[in-house]
Structure formats: C-alpha cells, structure tokens
C-alpha cells in the first residue's frame, strides 16, 4: 500500500469517527438527553487522542529511520 493510499484511508477513518461522534451527540440531544458542555469537551479530547494514535501508526514506519 502506498503512502497516498494510507493517508487517504486514515483521513476517511477520522472523518467517519468524527461523523459518528457528532451524530451520537445530535441524537442524544434530539431525544432530550442533552450532554453537559464539559462532557462533550472530554469526548472531543478523546477523539483527538484517537486521531493522533491513528496518524502515529500511519507515519511510524516513515519516521523509524529518522535520526533525532
């Protein structure tokens, strides 16, 4: 798999995860169970950490030969 394919696949994964997150928050709001702002912020931080892990796994082979 080429690097371009891997980048596109990672971006698709991140978009799907973000879409599911916001869809869940919207559905909960529509049924009357509104989450507090702090809970949404914590969930967004978890999403960002998952995104960083996905990108780190993507670029780990490329950075393995880099000498700091």
ABEGO torsion letter per residue (X at the ends): XBAAAAAAAAAAAAAAAAAAAAAAAAAAAAAGBBBBAAAAAAAAAAAAAAAAAAAAAAAAAAAAABBX
